[in-house]
Amino acid sequence: QIVAKAMARSDKADAETKATIDKLATEFSAEIENLGVRVAKLEKKSDNLKFDGNLRVRYINEKFSNGFLGDASAKVQQARYRLGATGEVNENWIVRAQFQGTADSSVGGTAKDDTKVTLNEAYAKGNLGQATVTLGRWMQTSVGDVIFDEDSIDGIKVGFGNQLKANVYFGNLHIDEVNTDSKDRVFGTELTWAANKNFNMFGSYNQIKTRDEGAAVLMNSAKSSTGKNSINLYEIGASYKFNQDWKLTGIFNKSNADFQSNGYKAEVQYKAIDLNKAGTWQVAAGYMKTGVNSVYDTGNWVGRINSVALGAAPYDGAKGWYFDGAYVPAKNIKFRTIYGDFKGIDTSVKDRYYRAQVEFFF
């Protein structure tokens, strides 16, 4: 079966590989002839299912100063593995599943967190008339990567448009590390407008409500002290490419919380990586502010600062500048490093943040 499939694709092979395939075809000629229709069915079915995945290994070092209990630091090394499979149902519909496993451990300490394998995605996606429908569990990243950052939602999403795209979704938020009971319900909508090849605008609105009426809604991975069991979150932004190399992005986000309800991010980027091209690179620099009640699970690296001690409330929002760089040493391998200097919004706590990571895609 392996040789028969290689024969079917020999036109894409180089001369040396073709010679090897010919030798194998001669050796297994009788078996290949007997397979007949079985081989054709195998090839059709194998082409119908595609696997993908990635491995990410990273190191994070944070140094806190001016806290109520003095200086502190946190060093963590993490490994995350994802494996996905996409199958074609018919010409209009596909199904997808993705599994994830993680391992975290503190450097120089005994703390560790080896989580069980989780199901990040399990959905069907296809066209119904002019709409694209996603049904099941998918990973949601908000259009500005501020409100949500790869958070799984169990529900339904409907999308429309081409140059002006709109998505509307409804379901339960599912964050294993934070909200294992999935009691937070979300209703959201997002818009993206590609005005031309250089200018894009985007925005989203989300209403999040906990199903536990006696609790405050989860905000930024911690209970909000607003006393509300629901919250509205907005983000709006734009990006502009001055030329092939330079891009400027600005984002503003806000919620209806009672305090620290807004944030913003401004970033300039030079060059852009291409995972298919070794040697490509990019660098970015920016300034951001994240109110502790302005996001749900932000894609910003420092969304809050602990003003007392590591691992305990109360929390404070963060603001500061950062550098972000990426390099492709070989095809489908990405190295990334981030350095930031942040401080609290309402306190004098400071956080110097450093991250180095490498990702392998297949």
N, C-alpha and C positions, 0 to 999 in steps of 0.2 A: 504493500500500500504506500509506503514512503517513497519507494523508487518510482511508482506510477505517478504519484503527485509531482515528483521532481521532473519527470518526463514532460508532464503537461505544462510546466513552466520553464522548460529549458531554454526558451527563446530569450529569457532575461538573464541567463547565466553567461559567465565569461568562457573563453575557449577551454581553459583547464578544467573548469567545472563540467562543461558539456562532455568532455572526454570521459570524465569519471562517471557521469550519468549513463553514457553509452555503454561503458563496461558493465555497469550494474544491470542495465536493461538486458544485455545479452545473457548475463548470469541467471537472472530471474525471469527470463522470457516466458517460460511455461506458466509460472505462477501468475505473472501479470496478465497473460491471456485468459487464464481461468477466472481471474477476478472479474473481468468484464464490467457489467453494469454496476457491480458493487463498488468498484473504484470511482466511477462517475458520481454515484450518490455520495460517497465519502467526501469527494472534493467539493461538491455543492454544499454539503452540510458544514464542512470545516470553514468555508469561506463565509458562512452565515454568522459565525461567532468570532468576535475579535476580543483579545485580551490586551490590557494595558496596565501600567502601574508605575510606582515610583518609590524610591527609598530616600529619606531625608535624615541626615545626621547633623546635629548642630550643638554648639556650645554657647551658653549665655552667661555673662558676668555682669552683675549690677552692684554698684557701690552707693549706699545711702549715707547721707550725712545730715547733721543738724536735726536729727530726730529727737523726740522727747526722751528716749532712752539711749541717746548717743548714736555713734556710727554703727553701720551694719553692712553686710554684704551677702550676696546670694550667687552661687555658682552652680549651674545646672547643665548636665549633658543629656541630650534627648535623641532618641531614634524613633522614626515613624515609618511604617510600611503600609502602602496602599496597593490593593489589587482589584482591578475592575474588569468587568466583562460586559460586552454589548452584543446583543443578538437582534437580528432582523426578523420581524414578524411578517411583514409584507413590504410593498413599495412605499407605504405611508407610515408605518409604525415600527418602532424599535423598543426593546426592553433593556434596562441596564441595572447592574448591581455593583456595588463597591464595598469592599471590606477594609478595615483599618486596624492596625495594632500599633501600640506605642509603648515606649519604655523610657522613663525619666529617672534620673538619680542625681543627688546632690554631690558635688565634687568635694572630697575631703570629709564627707559626713556619712551617716548611715541611712538617711532618708531616701526612699525610692518609691516609685509608683509604676508598677508593671500592670497596665490595664488589660482587661480582656479584649478579645477581638470584637469590634463593633461593626454594625452594618450602617454605613454612612448613606448609602443610596440604594434604593430599590424602587424603580419607577418605570412606567410605560410612557412613551412620548410619541405623538403623531399629529397629523393634520386632520382637522374637522372643518371643512369649508375653507375659509380664509384665516382660521385661527390655528395656533399650535398649542396643543394641550399636553400638560405633564401631570400624571396621576400617580401618587404613591409618595415615596420619600426621596427628596433631592437636597443637595447642598446649596444653600442660598448665600450669595455674597452680594451685598447691596452695591448699587451702581457706582458709588463713591468709595466702596470698601471701608466705610466708616461705621454704619449702624450694625451690619452683620458681616461676619467673616467666616465663610464656609460652615454655617450652622444648618444642621439638617432640619427640614420641615416635613411633617407628615400631612399631606393634604392635596390640593389641586392648584395648578397654575395655568393661566390662559394667556397667550401672547398674540399680539397683532402687529402688523406693520412691517415696513422695510427700512426706509430712510428715517422715518419717525416710528420708533418701536415702543410698544406699551405692554407691560405685564401686570396682571392682577392675580393675587394668590391669597389663599386662606388655608390655615391648618394649625397644627400644634408644633411648637418649637421643641427640638429634641437635642439637648446638650448633655452628653453622658457625664462629663466632668463636673457639671454644675447642677443640672436640673433633671435628675434621672426619672422623676415621675412625670415629666412632660406636661406640667400643669399650665404652661404659658401658651395662650392662643394668640395667633397673629393674623391680622388682615392687612395686606399691603398692596401697593401699586407703585410702579416705577416707569419712568419715561427716559428714553435716550434719543437724541436728535443729532444725526450727522449732517450738519449744515453744508459742509463740503469736505474735501479730503484732509483739510488742515484744522477745522474747527468742529468741536463736539460739545454738546450740552447734555446734562443728565440731572435727574432728581428722583427722589422717592419719598413716599409717606408710609408709615407703619403705625398701626395701633396694636399694642401688646397688652394683653390682659391675663392675669393669673386666674386659673379656675378655682384656686384656693381663696375664697372670699375673706378669710381671716388673715391673709398675708399680704405684704407689699410686693409689688412686681419686682422680679429680678432685674437688676440693672448692673451692667458692667461686671458681671460675675459676682455680685454681692447684693444683699438686700438693700433697697433704697429706703431712706428714712423720710421719704415724702409722705408716707402714710396713705398712699393711693394704691389700689390694686389694678390700675391700668395707666398707661402712659402713651402719648403720641410722640412720634419721632419723625423728623424731617431732615433731608439733606438735599443740597443743590450745588452743582459745580459745573465747571467747564474746563476744557483743555484746548490748547492751541499750539500747532506746530509751526514755528517760524520758518523752518527749512527741514531738510532731511535729518538733521542731527539734533536740533534744539526743540524742546517741548516744555510748555508751562502749564501747570495744573493748579486750580484753586477750588476748594470745597468749603462750604459752610454747613453746619449741622446744628439742630436745635430740638429740644423737647419741651413739653409743658410741665416739667418738674418744677418744684418750688425754689431750687437753688442749683448752681453749677449746671445750668440747662443748655449751654451752647458750647460750640467748639468750631475750629477752623483748621485748614491745612493749606499751605502754599508750597509748591515744589517746582523746581526747575530740573530738567533731565537732559543729559547730553549723550548722544548715541543710543543704541538699543541692541540687546543681544538677540541672537538667532540660534536656537538649540541645534539646528541642522548645520551650523557653520562654526567650526572650531576657530578660536581666536577672537570672536566678537565680544564686545564688552559695553558696559554702560555705567554711568555715574549719575547720582542725583543728590541734591541738597535741598533742605526745606525747613520750615518752621511750622509747628502745630500746637494746638491747644485742645485738650479733651476734658470737658467738664465731667465729673464723675457720674452725673445723671443725664448726659447728653447722648449716650450710646447704649446698645445692648451688649454686644460682644465685638468690640472694635477690631479692625484690621491694623490699627496703629499699635506700635510695639509697647508703648507705655501709656496705658489708658488711665491708670490711677497710681497714686503714691501712698504708701502706708505711712501715716504720720506718727505712729507709736512704735511698732516693731514689726518685723517681717511675719506675715501670716496672721495678723490680728487687726481688727478694725480699731479706730475709725480710719476711713480712707479719704484721700484728697485727690482732686483732679491733677493733671500734669500739663505743663507747657514747656516748650524748648525747641532747640534746633537739632538737626541730625544730618548725617551723611550716609548714603546707601549706594553700594557698588556691587556689580555682578560681572562675572567672566565665564566664558565657555572654553575650558581647556581641551575638551574633545566633544564630539557629537553626542548630544543628549546627556551631557554632564554640566551642571551649573554650580559655580562657587559664588557665594554671596556673603558680604560682610556689612554690618551696620554699626555706626557709632552715634550716640546721642547724648546730649547734656540737657537734662530736664530738671524742673523744680515744681513744687506744689503751687497750686493756684491761690489757696488761702493760708498756706503755711510756708515756712522757710526750708522745708525738707528738700534736699537735692538728690538726684538720681543720675549717675553716670552709667550709661547702658552700652554694652558691647555684645555683638552677636557675630559668630562665624558659622557658616553651614555649607554643606555640599549636598546636592541632589542628583540622583540618577533616575533617568526616565527610560521606560521601555514600552 
